[in-house]
């Protein structure tokens, strides 16, 4: 059995969804404001044209999937520092920058899951091994490491892993036990299973489509079931959590929840699924950013979790 929840992004100082509408979203990353496409924003904008026009840059999509370019209206540095604190004592510091794929190095709505995992790691009061697959710029990895876990971070992109390691240094976490791996996710998990390596927590944030370092093709609907089956082989005897997040696909959170429930059968726990959403500062509307499912051991109840990590 599982429950359905809406997880609203925790409060940020360095990020805000200022407005959305007409297929676009207006966001502040640190001191800079950007306009990016958002096909789900089917309502009118709340802020004026003048306020939207004051953005530093606008992403202009092309006909190619996720392709396009940035049109800069004001000067933006090559990269700039951002911070996230919430439940992480000392907080996370990381580099943000514009990329050809419209992203800026952080998915702020995922912070709800960073906090949730961090609380479970601290509550365990024992050594915890965490695997972060498709780890991107490493913020979930660093949040888990800061909470006390030993983390293995896997991504097929050398550039993303290098960026993540720079974020580790910027956060002052260079001494934390993080293993950085450039590898295809499925191949890595299969190799870990053969080695008998086991993990107490797994974070899985796959793209809609991608390629591994040796040209391996990833298509989420075709590839995810096989990866989940492989992940089952590396779950420890006392698992703490499993988090699955999916973007940019027309997938139901219920379907993710059912897949994760089946994958974790045999372990006593509970599954929660739903949407990750961000609230505008303009009209207070919620913008759904992704669907998620997460499993936690049955020993944890809502009363065990800090108020900051409860359902929003």
Backbone as CSV, one residue per row, in Angstrom:
resi,resn,N_x,N_y,N_z,CA_x,CA_y,CA_z,C_x,C_y,C_z
1,UNK,0.847,-1.198,0.000,0.000,0.000,0.000,0.882,1.248,0.000
2,UNK,0.336,2.324,-0.556,1.097,3.560,-0.554,0.152,4.745,-0.509
3,UNK,0.695,5.883,-0.140,-0.084,7.112,-0.026,0.349,8.100,-1.103
4,UNK,-0.537,9.019,-1.425,-0.268,10.051,-2.422,-0.112,11.389,-1.720
5,UNK,0.980,12.114,-2.028,1.261,13.383,-1.349,1.778,14.422,-2.334
6,UNK,1.504,15.654,-2.034,2.091,16.774,-2.754,3.228,17.324,-1.907
7,UNK,4.441,17.309,-2.452,5.591,17.856,-1.735,5.916,19.226,-2.294
8,UNK,5.736,20.244,-1.473,6.047,21.604,-1.882,7.504,21.907,-1.540
9,UNK,8.188,22.581,-2.445,9.589,22.918,-2.239,9.778,23.673,-0.926
10,UNK,10.785,23.278,-0.135,11.062,24.006,1.113,11.436,25.454,0.829
11,UNK,11.405,26.306,1.855,11.772,27.713,1.659,13.226,27.864,1.230
12,UNK,13.452,28.657,0.214,14.793,28.989,-0.266,15.017,30.487,-0.084
13,UNK,16.256,30.863,0.192,16.638,32.275,0.150,17.216,32.626,-1.220
14,UNK,17.883,31.664,-1.836,18.581,31.930,-3.090,17.797,31.526,-4.329
15,UNK,16.574,31.031,-4.161,15.749,30.672,-5.310,14.307,31.086,-5.061
16,UNK,13.620,31.493,-6.136,12.192,31.785,-6.036,11.550,31.601,-7.407
17,UNK,10.367,31.002,-7.410,9.518,30.996,-8.597,8.686,32.269,-8.519
18,UNK,9.069,33.255,-9.303,8.440,34.577,-9.203,7.054,34.612,-9.826
19,UNK,6.894,33.914,-10.940,5.615,33.918,-11.645,5.640,32.821,-12.699
20,UNK,4.482,32.501,-13.242,4.395,31.542,-14.340,3.120,31.804,-15.112
21,UNK,3.068,31.251,-16.311,1.889,31.410,-17.140,2.227,31.524,-18.610
22,UNK,1.242,31.255,-19.457,1.419,31.338,-20.910,2.577,30.469,-21.397
23,UNK,2.767,29.316,-20.742,3.802,28.381,-21.168,5.208,28.746,-20.745
24,UNK,5.346,29.649,-19.747,6.660,30.104,-19.304,6.709,30.169,-17.780
25,UNK,7.925,30.238,-17.240,8.092,30.478,-15.808,9.210,31.492,-15.602
26,UNK,9.022,32.353,-14.614,9.967,33.411,-14.267,10.582,33.053,-12.928
27,UNK,11.917,32.857,-12.907,12.579,32.353,-11.710,13.792,33.190,-11.345
28,UNK,14.069,33.244,-10.034,15.282,33.902,-9.551,16.237,32.842,-9.012
29,UNK,17.433,32.802,-9.571,18.507,31.947,-9.090,19.604,32.859,-8.550
30,UNK,19.707,32.954,-7.216,20.619,33.926,-6.633,20.140,35.321,-6.993
31,UNK,21.016,36.185,-7.503,20.611,37.554,-7.844,20.094,37.693,-9.281
32,UNK,20.019,36.599,-10.023,19.698,36.679,-11.443,18.324,36.064,-11.740
33,UNK,17.627,36.671,-12.693,16.265,36.256,-13.029,16.237,35.720,-14.458
34,UNK,15.547,34.584,-14.637,15.517,33.910,-15.923,14.091,33.541,-16.314
35,UNK,13.869,33.500,-17.621,12.609,33.015,-18.181,12.900,31.699,-18.883
36,UNK,12.142,30.661,-18.511,12.316,29.358,-19.140,10.963,28.797,-19.561
37,UNK,10.939,27.950,-20.583,9.671,27.344,-21.013,9.083,26.461,-19.918
38,UNK,7.760,26.441,-19.835,7.049,25.572,-18.903,5.675,25.272,-19.499
39,UNK,5.591,24.185,-20.245,4.368,23.895,-21.003,3.168,23.681,-20.097
40,UNK,3.399,23.309,-18.835,2.273,23.046,-17.936,1.664,24.330,-17.364
41,UNK,2.313,25.457,-17.557,1.778,26.730,-17.046,0.744,27.248,-18.041
42,UNK,-0.486,26.737,-17.953,-1.526,27.022,-18.947,-2.443,28.170,-18.527
43,UNK,-2.068,28.884,-17.474,-2.862,30.001,-16.972,-2.206,31.319,-17.379
44,UNK,-2.895,32.435,-17.205,-2.284,33.747,-17.520,-1.228,34.114,-16.480
45,UNK,-0.273,34.915,-16.870,0.741,35.410,-15.940,0.099,36.394,-14.944
46,UNK,0.677,36.446,-13.751,0.173,37.364,-12.731,0.939,38.687,-12.739
47,UNK,2.230,38.628,-13.047,3.044,39.841,-13.050,2.946,40.554,-14.406
48,UNK,3.348,41.804,-14.413,3.237,42.633,-15.615,4.309,42.281,-16.650
49,UNK,4.083,42.722,-17.869,5.066,42.538,-18.931,6.390,43.208,-18.564
50,UNK,6.303,44.341,-17.893,7.509,45.059,-17.494,8.345,44.224,-16.527
51,UNK,7.671,43.552,-15.599,8.397,42.720,-14.630,9.031,41.509,-15.311
52,UNK,8.350,40.949,-16.267,8.922,39.828,-17.020,10.083,40.295,-17.897
53,UNK,9.937,41.471,-18.476,10.975,41.984,-19.375,12.264,42.329,-18.642
54,UNK,12.209,42.436,-17.317,13.395,42.783,-16.536,14.317,41.583,-16.304
55,UNK,13.949,40.411,-16.806,14.770,39.211,-16.621,16.146,39.387,-17.254
56,UNK,17.131,38.715,-16.689,18.491,38.783,-17.221,18.645,38.000,-18.517
57,UNK,17.908,36.884,-18.645,18.048,36.057,-19.842,16.778,35.246,-20.063
58,UNK,16.543,34.908,-21.315,15.381,34.116,-21.715,15.882,32.905,-22.497
59,UNK,15.402,31.722,-22.152,15.801,30.543,-22.917,14.883,30.391,-24.119
60,UNK,15.489,30.320,-25.291,14.745,30.181,-26.541,14.864,28.736,-27.013
61,UNK,13.796,27.931,-26.882,13.891,26.520,-27.279,13.925,26.358,-28.796
62,UNK,14.532,25.280,-29.245,14.546,24.936,-30.663,13.619,23.749,-30.882
63,UNK,13.505,23.324,-32.121,12.641,22.189,-32.431,13.220,20.883,-31.913
64,UNK,14.524,20.866,-31.646,15.184,19.672,-31.132,14.820,19.465,-29.673
65,UNK,14.682,18.211,-29.261,14.349,17.875,-27.878,15.351,18.491,-26.908
66,UNK,14.863,19.340,-25.990,15.674,20.003,-24.965,16.715,20.961,-25.545
67,UNK,16.683,21.197,-26.855,17.656,22.089,-27.461,17.224,23.545,-27.385
68,UNK,18.136,24.441,-27.739,17.834,25.859,-27.739,19.040,26.672,-27.330
69,UNK,18.802,27.942,-26.997,19.901,28.810,-26.587,19.371,29.902,-25.668
70,UNK,20.283,30.515,-24.952,19.941,31.610,-24.049,20.085,32.947,-24.770
71,UNK,19.076,33.793,-24.644,19.140,35.165,-25.139,19.368,36.062,-23.924
72,UNK,20.570,36.626,-23.817,20.926,37.438,-22.657,20.569,38.897,-22.892
73,UNK,19.852,39.465,-21.937,19.464,40.876,-22.001,20.282,41.723,-21.033
74,UNK,20.869,41.063,-20.045,21.740,41.715,-19.084,22.940,40.811,-18.849
75,UNK,23.988,41.356,-18.293,25.204,40.579,-18.070,24.995,39.559,-16.959
76,UNK,25.367,38.328,-17.251,25.319,37.233,-16.280,26.699,36.576,-16.271
77,UNK,27.303,36.372,-15.099,28.636,35.748,-15.064,28.588,34.306,-15.560
78,UNK,29.749,33.766,-15.853,29.822,32.378,-16.321,29.232,31.429,-15.285
79,UNK,29.469,31.718,-13.999,28.842,30.960,-12.930,28.769,31.839,-11.691
80,UNK,27.890,31.470,-10.778,27.739,32.234,-9.543,27.364,31.271,-8.417
81,UNK,27.633,31.688,-7.185,27.408,30.835,-6.031,25.980,30.939,-5.518
82,UNK,25.417,29.780,-5.157,24.115,29.732,-4.490,24.239,28.886,-3.228
83,UNK,23.232,29.005,-2.337,23.251,28.263,-1.080,21.882,27.671,-0.785
84,UNK,21.909,26.554,-0.049,20.680,25.966,0.482,20.982,25.484,1.893
85,UNK,20.122,25.820,2.843,20.380,25.434,4.230,19.335,24.447,4.732
86,UNK,18.159,24.894,5.088,17.089,24.074,5.637,17.617,23.160,6.739
87,UNK,17.433,21.821,6.604,17.818,20.895,7.671,19.306,20.594,7.703
88,UNK,20.033,21.015,6.679,21.454,20.678,6.595,22.286,21.691,7.363
89,UNK,22.786,21.278,8.526,23.583,22.179,9.354,24.809,22.635,8.560
90,UNK,25.008,23.916,8.479,26.106,24.446,7.689,25.699,24.696,6.252
91,UNK,24.694,23.965,5.786,24.138,24.204,4.465,25.005,23.697,3.318
92,UNK,24.449,23.830,2.133,25.142,23.473,0.898,25.446,24.736,0.110
93,UNK,26.629,24.771,-0.447,27.009,25.852,-1.351,27.354,25.226,-2.688
94,UNK,26.920,25.849,-3.774,27.127,25.229,-5.076,27.157,26.287,-6.167
95,UNK,27.691,25.890,-7.313,27.782,26.775,-8.463,26.561,26.611,-9.363
96,UNK,25.997,27.724,-9.779,24.932,27.724,-10.780,25.473,28.362,-12.050
97,UNK,24.968,27.921,-13.194,25.364,28.510,-14.471,24.332,28.153,-15.532
98,UNK,24.248,28.951,-16.575,23.359,28.630,-17.684,24.001,27.527,-18.522
99,UNK,23.167,26.619,-19.023,23.656,25.515,-19.839,22.848,25.450,-21.133
100,UNK,23.373,24.783,-22.162,22.637,24.658,-23.425,21.316,23.907,-23.287
101,UNK,21.189,23.108,-22.239,19.971,22.332,-22.037,18.932,23.030,-21.184
102,UNK,18.967,24.325,-21.069,18.024,25.184,-20.331,18.141,25.095,-18.815
103,UNK,18.891,24.132,-18.297,19.018,23.990,-16.845,20.142,24.869,-16.308
104,UNK,20.149,25.053,-14.964,21.135,25.926,-14.332,21.913,25.234,-13.221
105,UNK,21.853,23.905,-13.173,22.663,23.166,-12.220,21.974,22.801,-10.928
106,UNK,20.707,23.149,-10.779,19.983,22.817,-9.553,18.498,22.688,-9.878
107,UNK,17.862,21.697,-9.247,16.416,21.525,-9.317,15.875,21.809,-7.915
108,UNK,15.491,23.048,-7.635,15.156,23.445,-6.263,14.047,22.627,-5.618
109,UNK,13.097,22.141,-6.414,11.987,21.377,-5.856,12.438,20.066,-5.219
110,UNK,13.604,19.560,-5.623,14.121,18.302,-5.063,14.601,18.456,-3.628
111,UNK,14.725,19.671,-3.147,15.214,19.887,-1.785,14.323,19.210,-0.744
112,UNK,13.041,19.037,-1.062,12.148,18.334,-0.137,12.640,16.920,0.113
113,UNK,13.135,16.273,-0.929,13.672,14.917,-0.763,15.055,14.921,-0.126
114,UNK,15.863,15.962,-0.385,17.161,16.053,0.292,16.950,16.076,1.804
115,UNK,15.999,16.905,2.249,15.734,17.045,3.681,15.221,15.736,4.275
116,UNK,14.345,15.070,3.537,13.749,13.811,4.000,14.821,12.749,4.180
117,UNK,15.673,12.586,3.179,16.756,11.601,3.263,17.739,11.947,4.373
118,UNK,18.074,13.235,4.491,19.019,13.671,5.523,18.496,13.337,6.915
119,UNK,17.188,13.555,7.138,16.599,13.261,8.443,16.663,11.760,8.739
120,UNK,16.417,10.924,7.740,16.473,9.479,7.941,17.899,9.017,8.244
121,UNK,18.862,9.588,7.545,20.264,9.226,7.772,20.682,9.577,9.194
122,UNK,20.326,10.782,9.636,20.682,11.190,11.001,19.976,10.332,12.041
123,UNK,18.720,9.999,11.755,17.922,9.234,12.711,18.433,7.808,12.868
124,UNK,19.088,7.288,11.830,19.539,5.892,11.847,20.585,5.634,12.915
125,UNK,21.433,6.640,13.170,22.485,6.515,14.193,23.353,5.270,13.964
126,UNK,23.673,5.020,12.725,24.554,3.917,12.343,25.174,4.260,10.999
127,UNK,26.233,3.572,10.586,26.798,3.840,9.260,25.764,3.578,8.164
128,UNK,25.664,4.512,7.236,24.680,4.418,6.152,25.391,4.583,4.814
129,UNK,25.165,3.648,3.902,25.723,3.732,2.554,24.614,4.155,1.587
130,UNK,24.881,5.191,0.807,23.894,5.746,-0.115,24.442,5.721,-1.533
131,UNK,23.607,5.363,-2.487,23.954,5.388,-3.903,23.068,6.414,-4.597
132,UNK,23.685,7.361,-5.290,22.957,8.376,-6.042,23.211,8.158,-7.530
133,UNK,22.207,7.660,-8.238,22.318,7.383,-9.665,21.775,8.551,-10.478
134,UNK,22.433,8.875,-11.580,22.122,10.067,-12.374,22.267,11.296,-11.467
135,UNK,23.402,11.365,-10.787,23.591,12.329,-9.702,23.751,13.778,-10.096
136,UNK,23.959,14.074,-11.395,24.037,15.439,-11.925,25.092,16.246,-11.164
137,UNK,24.739,17.404,-10.626,25.729,18.278,-9.995,25.925,17.992,-8.502
138,UNK,25.334,16.907,-8.015,25.715,16.388,-6.714,25.059,16.961,-5.485
139,UNK,23.978,17.710,-5.602,23.414,18.331,-4.405,22.774,17.303,-3.477
140,UNK,22.085,16.309,-4.033,21.541,15.246,-3.182,22.674,14.445,-2.547
141,UNK,23.727,14.217,-3.306,24.908,13.519,-2.784,25.493,14.268,-1.597
142,UNK,25.665,15.570,-1.744,26.286,16.362,-0.685,25.377,16.490,0.533
143,UNK,24.063,16.568,0.310,23.131,16.619,1.440,23.223,15.336,2.251
144,UNK,23.308,14.185,1.576,23.422,12.897,2.273,24.762,12.785,3.002
145,UNK,25.830,13.254,2.346,27.150,13.206,2.982,27.201,14.103,4.209
146,UNK,26.595,15.279,4.099,26.566,16.202,5.227,25.792,15.616,6.400
147,UNK,24.784,14.793,6.103,23.997,14.153,7.163,24.727,12.983,7.801
148,UNK,25.857,12.551,7.192,26.658,11.506,7.803,26.786,10.228,7.004
149,UNK,26.250,10.190,5.784,26.302,8.973,4.976,27.607,8.869,4.190
150,UNK,27.959,7.651,3.838,29.011,7.382,2.875,28.317,7.245,1.522
151,UNK,28.683,8.086,0.551,27.895,8.195,-0.678,28.708,7.816,-1.910
152,UNK,28.068,7.069,-2.814,28.615,6.803,-4.135,27.747,7.552,-5.149
153,UNK,28.379,8.431,-5.905,27.695,9.298,-6.868,28.031,8.814,-8.270
154,UNK,26.994,8.518,-9.078,27.199,7.987,-10.422,26.493,8.870,-11.442
155,UNK,27.220,9.250,-12.480,26.625,9.984,-13.600,27.451,9.679,-14.853
156,UNK,26.784,9.621,-15.993,27.471,9.295,-17.241,28.246,10.475,-17.810
157,UNK,27.987,11.679,-17.288,28.611,12.896,-17.807,29.840,13.281,-16.983
158,UNK,31.008,13.324,-17.628,32.222,13.772,-16.946,32.072,15.218,-16.482
159,UNK,31.415,16.031,-17.306,31.244,17.442,-16.958,30.405,17.593,-15.702
160,UNK,29.320,16.811,-15.601,28.459,16.904,-14.419,29.190,16.449,-13.166
161,UNK,29.969,15.380,-13.273,30.709,14.894,-12.109,31.775,15.901,-11.682
162,UNK,32.445,16.529,-12.656,33.427,17.562,-12.326,32.751,18.736,-11.628
163,UNK,31.587,19.119,-12.100,30.800,20.197,-11.487,30.426,19.814,-10.054
164,UNK,29.990,18.570,-9.858,29.620,18.097,-8.524,30.804,18.150,-7.562
165,UNK,31.983,17.789,-8.059,33.164,17.820,-7.194,33.543,19.251,-6.827
166,UNK,33.316,20.182,-7.732,33.541,21.593,-7.415,32.545,22.056,-6.354
167,UNK,31.307,21.566,-6.432,30.312,21.905,-5.408,30.709,21.325,-4.055
168,UNK,31.297,20.140,-4.056,31.779,19.538,-2.812,32.838,20.431,-2.157
169,UNK,33.775,20.900,-2.961,34.830,21.764,-2.434,34.253,23.086,-1.939
170,UNK,33.328,23.655,-2.711,32.729,24.936,-2.336,31.953,24.817,-1.024
171,UNK,31.328,23.671,-0.794,30.558,23.444,0.434,31.437,23.103,1.633
172,UNK,32.745,22.965,1.409,33.633,22.602,2.501,33.476,21.160,2.933
173,UNK,33.096,20.291,1.989,32.844,18.886,2.304,33.863,17.953,1.656
174,UNK,35.034,18.484,1.348,36.048,17.692,0.655,36.474,16.465,1.448
175,UNK,36.365,16.503,2.770,36.779,15.374,3.597,35.679,14.341,3.794
176,UNK,34.479,14.620,3.309,33.383,13.670,3.464,33.592,12.473,2.533
177,UNK,33.150,11.281,2.941,33.379,10.064,2.146,32.439,9.967,0.948
178,UNK,32.827,10.583,-0.156,32.053,10.526,-1.393,32.911,9.887,-2.476
179,UNK,32.365,8.902,-3.154,33.043,8.248,-4.274,32.387,8.732,-5.559
180,UNK,33.169,9.306,-6.469,32.648,9.877,-7.710,32.915,8.927,-8.875
181,UNK,31.844,8.537,-9.587,31.960,7.541,-10.648,31.345,8.077,-11.943
182,UNK,32.111,8.049,-13.048,31.574,8.356,-14.377,31.276,7.017,-15.040
183,UNK,29.994,6.674,-15.151,29.635,5.348,-15.635,28.154,5.313,-16.016
184,UNK,27.793,4.378,-16.849,26.393,4.092,-17.136,25.751,3.511,-15.875
185,UNK,24.577,4.010,-15.510,23.956,3.622,-14.241,23.689,2.128,-14.162
186,UNK,23.089,1.554,-15.191,22.751,0.140,-15.149,23.999,-0.724,-15.058
187,UNK,25.005,-0.424,-15.848,26.234,-1.211,-15.808,26.889,-1.137,-14.432
188,UNK,26.864,0.052,-13.822,27.472,0.194,-12.500,26.727,-0.651,-11.473
189,UNK,25.386,-0.577,-11.490,24.598,-1.335,-10.515,24.808,-2.836,-10.708
190,UNK,24.837,-3.295,-11.933,25.056,-4.713,-12.192,26.430,-5.160,-11.688
191,UNK,27.432,-4.324,-11.853,28.770,-4.649,-11.372,28.803,-4.680,-9.845
192,UNK,28.118,-3.733,-9.205,28.056,-3.719,-7.748,27.372,-4.974,-7.209
193,UNK,26.341,-5.441,-7.923,25.646,-6.661,-7.499,26.592,-7.860,-7.556
194,UNK,27.389,-7.944,-8.613,28.342,-9.054,-8.732,29.395,-9.000,-7.624
195,UNK,29.730,-7.788,-7.189,30.719,-7.614,-6.118,30.140,-7.875,-4.737
196,UNK,28.813,-7.965,-4.655,28.185,-8.134,-3.354,28.054,-6.838,-2.581
197,UNK,28.180,-5.697,-3.265,28.073,-4.393,-2.606,26.605,-4.075,-2.335
198,UNK,26.313,-3.530,-1.172,24.925,-3.251,-0.776,24.794,-1.810,-0.280
199,UNK,23.588,-1.236,-0.464,23.330,0.157,-0.089,22.069,0.254,0.763
200,UNK,22.125,1.146,1.748,20.987,1.384,2.641,20.015,2.407,2.081
201,UNK,20.501,3.261,1.204,19.649,4.270,0.583,20.017,4.424,-0.880
202,UNK,19.015,4.542,-1.746,19.262,4.729,-3.173,18.442,5.907,-3.674
203,UNK,19.099,6.799,-4.391,18.458,7.950,-5.027,18.537,7.736,-6.528
204,UNK,17.402,7.809,-7.194,17.340,7.519,-8.626,16.568,8.640,-9.310
205,UNK,17.268,9.427,-10.139,16.678,10.605,-10.787,16.983,10.546,-12.286
206,UNK,16.363,9.608,-13.000,16.735,9.370,-14.397,16.183,10.425,-15.356
207,UNK,16.886,10.646,-16.463,16.377,11.548,-17.498,15.353,10.827,-18.370
208,UNK,14.668,11.591,-19.186,13.736,10.992,-20.151,14.511,10.188,-21.184
209,UNK,15.625,10.760,-21.649,16.477,10.110,-22.639,17.921,10.508,-22.367
210,UNK,18.843,9.584,-22.599,20.249,9.916,-22.406,21.143,8.835,-22.979
211,UNK,22.439,9.110,-22.940,23.427,8.145,-23.405,24.536,8.017,-22.370
212,UNK,25.005,6.798,-22.178,26.098,6.536,-21.262,27.425,6.929,-21.884
213,UNK,28.526,6.821,-21.129,29.843,7.231,-21.623,30.331,6.412,-22.810
214,UNK,29.751,5.231,-23.016,30.135,4.399,-24.156,28.986,4.254,-25.149
215,UNK,28.097,5.245,-25.157,27.000,5.257,-26.115,25.777,4.468,-25.686
216,UNK,25.736,3.978,-24.442,24.575,3.233,-23.972,23.328,4.123,-24.033
217,UNK,22.245,3.588,-24.564,21.018,4.365,-24.734,20.110,4.180,-23.527
218,UNK,19.611,5.299,-23.013,18.646,5.272,-21.907,17.331,5.876,-22.391
219,UNK,16.246,5.110,-22.310,14.894,5.589,-22.559,14.068,5.180,-21.355
220,UNK,13.512,6.158,-20.660,13.007,5.918,-19.311,11.973,4.791,-19.244
221,UNK,11.012,4.739,-20.158,9.985,3.698,-20.058,10.546,2.316,-20.344
222,UNK,11.530,2.221,-21.250,12.122,0.932,-21.590,13.207,0.525,-20.600
223,UNK,13.956,1.493,-20.103,15.144,1.195,-19.305,14.899,1.138,-17.799
224,UNK,13.914,1.892,-17.319,13.711,1.977,-15.869,13.354,0.643,-15.222
225,UNK,12.458,-0.170,-15.801,12.146,-1.457,-15.143,13.375,-2.333,-14.938
226,UNK,14.256,-2.382,-15.922,15.461,-3.201,-15.802,16.384,-2.649,-14.723
227,UNK,16.480,-1.309,-14.633,17.333,-0.705,-13.614,16.772,-0.945,-12.216
228,UNK,15.450,-0.851,-12.054,14.849,-1.112,-10.748,15.104,-2.563,-10.316
229,UNK,14.982,-3.490,-11.272,15.249,-4.893,-10.949,16.703,-5.079,-10.520
230,UNK,17.631,-4.371,-11.189,19.041,-4.455,-10.817,19.281,-3.832,-9.451
231,UNK,18.613,-2.713,-9.158,18.777,-2.053,-7.862,18.331,-2.955,-6.711
232,UNK,17.322,-3.768,-6.956,16.853,-4.673,-5.904,17.972,-5.581,-5.416
233,UNK,18.897,-5.916,-6.302,19.984,-6.823,-5.964,21.056,-6.175,-5.090
234,UNK,21.029,-4.851,-4.967,22.055,-4.180,-4.164,21.479,-3.493,-2.921
235,UNK,20.215,-3.779,-2.618,19.599,-3.227,-1.404,20.108,-4.002,-0.197
236,UNK,20.482,-3.286,0.849,21.016,-3.928,2.044,19.919,-4.671,2.813
237,UNK,20.323,-5.407,3.823,19.355,-6.139,4.645,18.553,-5.210,5.537
238,UNK,19.076,-4.011,5.790,18.362,-3.026,6.610,18.270,-1.704,5.851
239,UNK,17.513,-1.670,4.769,17.443,-0.441,3.965,16.705,0.671,4.697
240,UNK,17.114,1.904,4.390,16.469,3.078,4.976,15.481,3.726,4.009
241,UNK,15.920,3.904,2.755,15.046,4.630,1.817,15.419,4.324,0.371
242,UNK,14.457,4.631,-0.496,14.659,4.608,-1.943,13.820,5.752,-2.490
243,UNK,14.439,6.630,-3.276,13.734,7.773,-3.842,13.838,7.722,-5.363
244,UNK,12.699,7.795,-6.044,12.641,7.790,-7.500,11.923,9.053,-7.961
245,UNK,12.588,9.838,-8.805,12.019,11.083,-9.333,12.103,11.060,-10.854
246,UNK,11.015,11.452,-11.515,10.989,11.446,-12.975,10.478,12.790,-13.479
247,UNK,11.210,13.360,-14.439,10.881,14.642,-15.053,10.501,14.457,-16.517
248,UNK,9.803,15.434,-17.050,9.623,15.621,-18.494,9.009,14.423,-19.209
249,UNK,8.218,13.636,-18.483,7.489,12.556,-19.136,6.052,12.572,-18.634
250,UNK,5.169,12.047,-19.431,3.771,11.983,-19.021,3.557,10.694,-18.236
251,UNK,4.134,10.671,-17.061,4.043,9.504,-16.186,3.181,9.842,-14.981
252,UNK,2.501,8.845,-14.480,1.696,9.017,-13.285,2.520,8.671,-12.054
253,UNK,2.369,9.469,-11.011,3.049,9.159,-9.758,2.556,7.832,-9.201
254,UNK,1.306,7.511,-9.469,0.757,6.231,-9.005,1.526,5.077,-9.634
255,UNK,1.845,5.207,-10.929,2.594,4.148,-11.602,3.990,4.003,-11.014
256,UNK,4.644,5.137,-10.707,5.954,5.068,-10.059,5.845,4.393,-8.700
257,UNK,4.801,4.757,-7.954,4.609,4.177,-6.629,4.416,2.677,-6.683
258,UNK,3.646,2.233,-7.653,3.403,0.797,-7.783,4.679,0.056,-8.197
259,UNK,5.463,0.659,-9.082,6.720,0.037,-9.500,7.687,-0.065,-8.328
260,UNK,7.761,0.995,-7.515,8.672,0.977,-6.372,8.173,0.020,-5.296
261,UNK,6.849,-0.046,-5.112,6.265,-0.966,-4.149,6.616,-2.409,-4.505
262,UNK,6.547,-2.735,-5.806,6.899,-4.076,-6.257,8.394,-4.335,-6.099
263,UNK,9.193,-3.328,-6.414,10.641,-3.488,-6.337,11.097,-3.745,-4.900
264,UNK,10.437,-3.121,-3.922,10.850,-3.252,-2.518,10.034,-4.306,-1.767
265,UNK,9.302,-5.141,-2.483,8.558,-6.208,-1.817,9.537,-7.139,-1.106
266,UNK,9.164,-7.558,0.081,10.056,-8.397,0.879,10.694,-7.643,2.020
267,UNK,10.743,-6.305,1.885,11.204,-5.465,2.987,9.991,-4.773,3.600
268,UNK,9.968,-4.675,4.911,8.837,-4.049,5.588,8.980,-2.535,5.512
269,UNK,8.097,-1.901,4.791,8.199,-0.458,4.629,6.941,0.129,4.034
270,UNK,7.024,1.393,3.690,5.863,2.086,3.127,6.308,2.930,1.947
271,UNK,5.412,3.114,0.994,5.676,3.889,-0.203,4.767,5.108,-0.225
272,UNK,5.372,6.226,-0.552,4.650,7.484,-0.733,4.935,7.950,-2.159
273,UNK,3.937,8.439,-2.861,4.164,8.943,-4.203,3.350,10.207,-4.408
274,UNK,3.715,10.977,-5.425,2.995,12.215,-5.674,3.757,13.137,-6.603
275,UNK,3.626,14.425,-6.371,4.246,15.424,-7.219,5.155,16.332,-6.399
276,UNK,6.229,16.801,-7.049,7.083,17.842,-6.477,6.640,19.161,-7.076
277,UNK,6.308,20.119,-6.238,5.747,21.379,-6.730,6.443,22.574,-6.090
278,UNK,6.416,23.681,-6.803,6.963,24.945,-6.320,5.856,25.994,-6.327
279,UNK,5.789,26.801,-5.268,4.739,27.815,-5.162,5.270,29.175,-5.634
280,UNK,4.488,29.841,-6.455,4.850,31.180,-6.926,4.850,32.189,-5.783
281,UNK,5.692,33.187,-5.913,5.625,34.301,-4.970,4.625,35.353,-5.444
282,UNK,4.188,35.271,-6.702,3.268,36.270,-7.253,1.826,35.987,-6.860
283,UNK,1.247,34.923,-7.392,-0.160,34.614,-7.152,-0.360,33.425,-6.219
284,UNK,0.734,32.809,-5.765,0.616,31.692,-4.836,0.202,30.382,-5.474
285,UNK,0.210,30.316,-6.805,-0.160,29.073,-7.468,0.968,28.048,-7.366
286,UNK,0.582,26.783,-7.397,1.572,25.706,-7.361,1.869,25.242,-8.780
287,UNK,3.152,25.084,-9.078,3.587,24.573,-10.370,4.217,23.202,-10.144
288,UNK,3.602,22.174,-10.731,4.129,20.818,-10.601,5.384,20.675,-11.458
289,UNK,6.463,20.184,-10.858,7.743,20.093,-11.558,8.127,18.667,-11.925
290,UNK,7.677,17.686,-11.138,8.064,16.295,-11.383,7.138,15.384,-10.603
291,UNK,7.183,14.091,-10.938,6.491,13.083,-10.142,7.545,12.269,-9.402
292,UNK,7.174,11.743,-8.248,8.143,11.024,-7.428,7.463,9.850,-6.733
293,UNK,8.281,8.920,-6.293,7.859,7.866,-5.374,9.033,7.622,-4.436
294,UNK,8.739,7.372,-3.169,9.817,7.099,-2.222,9.367,6.060,-1.206
295,UNK,10.299,5.201,-0.874,10.062,4.120,0.085,10.901,4.375,1.322
296,UNK,10.328,4.100,2.490,11.106,4.168,3.724,10.761,2.969,4.584
297,UNK,11.699,2.587,5.440,11.506,1.431,6.310,10.331,1.672,7.242
298,UNK,9.597,0.604,7.561,8.386,0.723,8.379,8.659,1.248,9.774
299,UNK,9.924,1.197,10.228,10.236,1.682,11.577,10.038,3.183,11.696
300,UNK,9.997,3.889,10.555,9.833,5.338,10.600,8.371,5.698,10.429
301,UNK,7.876,6.501,11.327,6.508,7.007,11.229,6.578,8.521,11.058
302,UNK,5.479,9.169,10.625,5.505,10.629,10.484,5.938,11.358,11.748
303,UNK,5.642,10.768,12.919,6.021,11.420,14.181,7.529,11.429,14.380
304,UNK,8.241,10.514,13.697,9.698,10.460,13.832,10.391,11.572,13.059
305,UNK,9.692,12.129,12.079,10.314,13.075,11.182,10.144,14.498,11.676
306,UNK,11.164,15.353,11.489,11.031,16.756,11.877,9.904,17.424,11.099
307,UNK,9.275,18.447,11.665,8.167,19.132,10.971,8.557,19.627,9.579
308,UNK,9.820,20.026,9.408,10.257,20.591,8.132,10.180,19.587,6.991
309,UNK,10.180,18.287,7.328,10.194,17.280,6.267,8.833,16.616,6.085
310,UNK,7.837,17.103,6.815,6.512,16.524,6.668,5.890,16.959,5.354
311,UNK,4.760,16.382,4.993,4.098,16.715,3.736,3.677,18.172,3.750
312,UNK,3.901,18.815,2.611,3.560,20.226,2.537,2.314,20.400,1.708
